[in-house]
């Protein structure tokens, strides 16, 4: 089991187009896990616990929302908090790990 509360400076990052909609990686399913007290990403080999901001970010990944829109929504939800760099860093690390990916152009995520 892996836990993600915040990403470390040494985590590999893959840049994202801030204007592209984001979706969960195909092998992952996001859900609230009451026994863990946090959101989790489930995948065939296990589970990733998403504590705090990580869960808040991943619950907003819907196949329609862009990174730019995600940052704006979080800035609105948490006025006065400077979330931009943390959100970009988390998203780029999550992309490198395969937890999220840009939607292919013209292909919305299936519900």
LINMOZI-V65551 format. One record per residue. N is the residue number from 1. SS is DSSP state (H for helix, E for strand, L for the rest). Layout:
N,SS + N,SS
This chain:
1,L + 2,E + 3,E + 4,E + 5,L + 6,L + 7,L + 8,L + 9,L + 10,L + 11,L + 12,L + 13,L + 14,L + 15,L + 16,L + 17,L + 18,L + 19,L + 20,L + 21,E + 22,E + 23,E + 24,E + 25,L + 26,L + 27,L + 28,L + 29,E + 30,E + 31,E + 32,E + 33,E + 34,L + 35,L + 36,L + 37,L + 38,E + 39,E + 40,E + 41,E + 42,E + 43,E + 44,L + 45,L + 46,E + 47,E + 48,E + 49,E + 50,E + 51,L + 52,L + 53,H + 54,H + 55,H + 56,H + 57,H + 58,H + 59,L + 60,L + 61,L + 62,L + 63,L + 64,L + 65,L + 66,E + 67,H + 68,H + 69,H + 70,H + 71,H + 72,H + 73,H + 74,H + 75,H + 76,H + 77,H + 78,L + 79,L + 80,L + 81,L + 82,L + 83,L + 84,H + 85,H + 86,H + 87,H + 88,H + 89,H + 90,H + 91,H + 92,H + 93,H + 94,H + 95,H + 96,H + 97,H + 98,L + 99,L + 100,E + 101,E + 102,E + 103,L + 104,L + 105,L + 106,L + 107,L + 108,L + 109,L + 110,L + 111,L
